[in-house]
Amino acid sequence: MLDDLVGAIRKRQAILFAGAGVSMTVGLPSWNTLIEHVAQELHVELADLKEIELNHLTLAEFYRIKQGSIGALRSWMDRNWTIPEDKLKASKVHELICKLDFPIIYTTNFDRNLETAFDLQNKDYVKIVNAKDIARVQEGVPQIVKYHGDFDDDDSIVITETDYFDRLSFESPLDIKFRSDALGKTILFIGYSMTDLNIRFLMHRLWRTWSGSGYERDRPPSYVFMLRPNRVEQTVLEQWGLRVLTEKDCPPEQALEVFLTKLFEELEKAEIDSNCHASANMNFL
């Protein structure tokens, strides 16, 4: 199944869509840590939150109502979700993402870890957070699109329930850019929990766009990497035209690194085979 994906990456016709699981490989706190911090700051009992199964979106909404803005919360997240450079430099996952050289990387992460990883690998990139940044796109320079915002811009961050509901219209400049970028390209989703409704809705909308076009058979293949095989999820995602990739015999905490390593090795092998074929043709001529 990797052949089509490797081919799309080689032709620079593939987009990477990276979620929180990518940063969690280097120790990024989970959403539970955020919930605990907000509860403590607002003097809300955690036991009460667990009883009503309150998620971080609703709690962040409550925070903004009570505090007037998410500024202080953003500052706390920025301090606690920034990974030291030496740790990022040792991250095989981030190194492989840089080496795979996707022309466009979308991420729902607020942190700067991808950008720092590119800096550490001495790779140029353009960071895109808003409509103004889209004008900075340069031919041949990878784009890192902060789809849910960036710590440098409070207004861009999608963290509360209202933020998410507003984004479900998919009419913001970044949504329009994504539809344009994604329509004719292969997409690889990594680092996501399939319980993330926003991402599931995005996948569904992409499928609906193609199915409504009358040219669904011409849609480039897209992929979701899952840490654990799940027959139910796989069936639903395949219905939406997404191929599910897993590392069945690998511990979940190592699965993403193992998968990206295999993908990079296959890419290198394809490059070598292509060069050998080209050389053989030249010798024949």
C-alpha positions as CSV (number, residue, x, y, z in Angstrom):
1,M,0.0,0.0,0.0
2,L,3.0,2.3,0.4
3,D,3.8,2.4,-3.3
4,D,1.2,5.0,-4.2
5,L,2.1,7.1,-1.2
6,V,5.8,7.0,-2.0
7,G,5.1,7.9,-5.6
8,A,3.1,10.9,-4.5
9,I,5.8,12.1,-2.2
10,R,8.5,11.7,-4.9
11,K,6.3,13.8,-7.3
12,R,5.7,16.4,-4.5
13,Q,2.0,15.7,-4.8
14,A,1.5,14.8,-1.1
15,I,0.5,16.8,1.9
16,L,1.2,15.9,5.5
17,F,-1.4,16.6,8.1
18,A,0.1,16.4,11.6
19,G,-1.7,16.3,14.9
20,A,-0.9,16.3,18.6
21,G,0.5,12.8,18.5
22,V,3.5,14.1,16.7
23,S,4.5,16.5,19.5
24,M,3.5,14.0,22.2
25,T,6.4,11.7,20.9
26,V,8.7,14.3,22.5
27,G,6.8,14.8,25.7
28,L,4.1,17.4,24.9
29,P,1.5,17.3,27.7
30,S,-1.9,15.8,26.9
31,W,-5.2,17.6,26.9
32,N,-5.8,16.2,30.4
33,T,-2.9,18.4,31.6
34,L,-4.7,21.4,30.2
35,I,-7.9,20.4,31.8
36,E,-6.2,20.0,35.2
37,H,-4.6,23.4,34.9
38,V,-7.8,25.2,33.9
39,A,-9.7,23.5,36.7
40,Q,-7.1,24.6,39.2
41,E,-6.9,28.2,38.0
42,L,-10.7,28.6,38.0
43,H,-11.2,26.7,41.3
44,V,-13.3,23.9,39.7
45,E,-13.2,20.4,41.2
46,L,-11.7,17.9,38.9
47,A,-14.1,15.2,40.3
48,D,-17.0,17.3,39.1
49,L,-15.6,17.6,35.6
50,K,-15.1,13.8,35.4
51,E,-18.7,13.2,36.4
52,I,-20.0,15.2,33.5
53,E,-17.2,14.2,31.1
54,L,-16.4,17.8,30.2
55,N,-14.0,18.1,27.3
56,H,-11.2,20.7,26.9
57,L,-13.2,22.7,24.4
58,T,-16.1,23.4,26.7
59,L,-13.7,24.1,29.6
60,A,-11.7,26.5,27.5
61,E,-14.9,28.2,26.6
62,F,-15.7,28.6,30.3
63,Y,-12.2,30.0,30.9
64,R,-12.6,32.7,28.2
65,I,-16.0,33.7,29.6
66,K,-14.7,33.9,33.2
67,Q,-11.3,35.5,32.4
68,G,-12.4,37.7,29.4
69,S,-9.8,36.2,27.0
70,I,-7.6,33.1,26.6
71,G,-4.4,35.3,26.8
72,A,-3.1,33.9,30.1
73,L,-4.0,30.4,29.1
74,R,-2.2,30.8,25.8
75,S,0.9,32.0,27.7
76,W,0.8,29.0,30.1
77,M,0.4,26.6,27.1
78,D,3.3,28.3,25.3
79,R,5.6,27.9,28.3
80,N,4.6,24.3,29.0
81,W,4.2,23.0,25.4
82,T,7.6,24.3,24.2
83,I,10.1,21.4,23.9
84,P,13.8,22.0,24.5
85,E,15.9,22.1,21.3
86,D,18.1,19.2,22.4
87,K,15.1,17.0,22.8
88,L,13.7,18.0,19.4
89,K,17.1,17.4,17.8
90,A,17.0,13.8,19.2
91,S,13.5,13.2,17.9
92,K,13.6,10.7,15.1
93,V,9.9,11.5,14.2
94,H,10.6,15.2,13.6
95,E,13.9,14.4,11.7
96,L,12.0,12.1,9.4
97,I,9.2,14.6,8.8
98,C,11.9,17.1,7.7
99,K,13.6,14.5,5.5
100,L,10.4,13.3,3.8
101,D,10.3,16.9,2.4
102,F,6.5,17.3,2.0
103,P,5.9,20.6,0.1
104,I,3.0,21.4,2.5
105,I,2.5,20.4,6.1
106,Y,-0.7,21.2,7.8
107,T,-0.8,21.0,11.6
108,T,-3.5,21.5,14.2
109,N,-0.7,21.9,16.9
110,F,-0.2,25.4,18.4
111,D,3.4,24.7,19.4
112,R,6.5,25.7,17.4
113,N,8.0,22.2,17.4
114,L,7.8,21.6,13.7
115,E,9.3,25.0,12.9
116,T,12.1,24.4,15.4
117,A,12.8,21.0,13.9
118,F,13.1,22.6,10.4
119,D,15.4,25.2,11.9
120,L,17.6,22.5,13.5
121,Q,17.8,20.6,10.1
122,N,18.7,23.9,8.4
123,K,15.6,23.7,6.2
124,D,13.8,26.7,4.9
125,Y,10.0,27.0,5.3
126,V,7.2,29.5,5.3
127,K,4.9,29.5,8.3
128,I,1.2,30.3,7.4
129,V,-1.2,31.3,10.2
130,N,-3.5,33.8,8.4
131,A,-4.5,35.2,5.0
132,K,-1.6,37.7,5.1
133,D,0.9,34.8,5.3
134,I,-0.5,33.1,2.2
135,A,1.0,35.9,0.1
136,R,4.5,34.8,1.5
137,V,4.4,31.4,-0.2
138,Q,7.5,30.8,-2.3
139,E,7.9,28.2,-5.0
140,G,9.9,25.2,-3.8
141,V,9.9,26.3,-0.1
142,P,7.9,24.0,2.2
143,Q,4.9,25.5,3.9
144,I,4.0,24.8,7.5
145,V,0.3,25.8,7.8
146,K,-0.9,26.3,11.4
147,Y,-4.4,25.2,10.8
148,H,-5.7,25.7,14.3
149,G,-3.5,28.7,15.1
150,D,-0.2,29.6,16.5
151,F,1.1,30.8,20.0
152,D,2.3,34.0,18.4
153,D,-1.3,35.1,17.5
154,D,-4.0,34.7,20.2
155,D,-6.8,35.5,17.7
156,S,-5.7,32.6,15.5
157,I,-6.0,29.8,18.1
158,V,-8.8,27.4,17.9
159,I,-9.3,26.0,21.4
160,T,-12.8,26.8,22.6
161,E,-16.1,25.2,21.7
162,T,-17.1,28.4,19.8
163,D,-13.8,28.4,17.9
164,Y,-14.4,24.8,16.7
165,F,-18.1,25.4,15.8
166,D,-17.0,28.5,13.8
167,R,-14.4,26.5,11.9
168,L,-17.0,23.8,11.0
169,S,-18.2,26.2,8.3
170,F,-14.9,25.7,6.6
171,E,-15.0,29.2,5.1
172,S,-11.9,30.8,6.7
173,P,-8.9,31.7,4.4
174,L,-7.0,28.6,5.7
175,D,-10.0,26.4,5.0
176,I,-10.2,27.8,1.4
177,K,-6.5,27.2,1.0
178,F,-6.8,23.6,2.3
179,R,-9.6,22.8,-0.1
180,S,-7.5,24.2,-3.0
181,D,-4.3,22.4,-1.8
182,A,-6.0,19.0,-1.0
183,L,-8.3,18.6,-3.9
184,G,-5.8,17.1,-6.3
185,K,-3.2,15.7,-3.9
186,T,-2.6,12.7,-1.6
187,I,-2.9,13.5,2.1
188,L,-1.3,11.6,4.9
189,F,-2.8,12.1,8.4
190,I,-0.6,11.3,11.3
191,G,-0.7,11.9,15.1
192,Y,-4.5,12.1,15.3
193,S,-7.0,10.3,17.5
194,M,-10.0,9.3,15.5
195,T,-12.2,10.7,18.2
196,D,-11.2,14.2,17.0
197,L,-14.5,15.3,15.6
198,N,-13.0,18.3,13.8
199,I,-10.6,16.2,11.8
200,R,-13.2,13.5,11.1
201,F,-15.5,16.2,9.8
202,L,-12.7,17.5,7.6
203,M,-12.1,14.0,6.2
204,H,-15.8,13.7,5.5
205,R,-16.1,17.0,3.8
206,L,-13.2,16.1,1.5
207,W,-14.9,12.9,0.6
208,R,-18.2,14.7,0.0
209,T,-16.5,17.2,-2.3
210,W,-15.1,14.4,-4.5
211,S,-18.2,12.2,-4.4
212,G,-20.4,15.2,-5.5
213,S,-18.0,16.1,-8.3
214,G,-18.8,13.0,-10.4
215,Y,-15.1,12.2,-10.6
216,E,-14.5,10.3,-7.4
217,R,-12.6,7.5,-9.2
218,D,-10.0,10.1,-10.1
219,R,-9.4,11.2,-6.5
220,P,-5.7,10.7,-5.4
221,P,-5.5,8.1,-2.6
222,S,-5.2,9.5,1.0
223,Y,-4.1,7.8,4.1
224,V,-4.5,7.8,7.9
225,F,-1.9,6.3,10.1
226,M,-3.4,4.8,13.3
227,L,-1.4,3.6,16.3
228,R,-3.6,0.6,16.9
229,P,-5.6,-1.4,14.3
230,N,-9.4,-0.8,14.7
231,R,-11.7,-2.7,12.4
232,V,-14.7,-0.3,13.1
233,E,-12.7,2.8,12.4
234,Q,-11.0,1.3,9.4
235,T,-14.4,0.4,7.8
236,V,-15.8,4.0,8.4
237,L,-12.6,5.7,7.1
238,E,-12.4,3.5,4.0
239,Q,-16.0,4.4,3.2
240,W,-14.7,8.0,3.0
241,G,-11.9,7.0,0.6
242,L,-9.1,6.9,3.2
243,R,-6.6,4.0,3.4
244,V,-5.7,3.1,6.9
245,L,-2.1,2.3,7.8
246,T,-0.9,0.7,11.0
247,E,2.1,-1.1,12.5
248,K,0.3,-4.1,13.9
249,D,3.2,-5.7,15.9
250,C,4.6,-2.5,17.3
251,P,4.0,-0.8,20.7
252,P,1.9,2.3,20.2
253,E,4.5,4.6,21.6
254,Q,7.0,3.5,18.9
255,A,4.5,3.0,16.0
256,L,4.8,6.4,14.4
257,E,8.6,6.4,14.3
258,V,8.6,2.9,12.9
259,F,6.1,3.8,10.2
260,L,7.9,7.0,9.1
261,T,11.2,5.2,9.1
262,K,9.8,2.5,6.7
263,L,8.2,5.3,4.6
264,F,11.6,7.1,4.3
265,E,13.4,3.9,3.5
266,E,10.9,3.1,0.7
267,L,11.3,6.6,-0.6
268,E,15.1,6.3,-0.7
269,K,14.8,2.9,-2.4
270,A,12.5,4.3,-5.1
271,E,15.0,7.1,-5.7
272,I,17.8,4.7,-6.1
273,D,15.8,2.4,-8.4
274,S,14.8,5.4,-10.5
275,N,18.4,6.7,-10.8
276,C,19.6,3.2,-11.8
277,H,16.9,2.9,-14.4
278,A,17.8,6.3,-15.8
279,S,21.5,5.4,-15.9
280,A,20.7,2.1,-17.6
281,N,18.7,4.0,-20.3
282,M,21.6,6.4,-20.8
283,N,24.1,3.6,-21.2
284,F,21.7,1.9,-23.7
285,L,21.6,5.1,-25.8
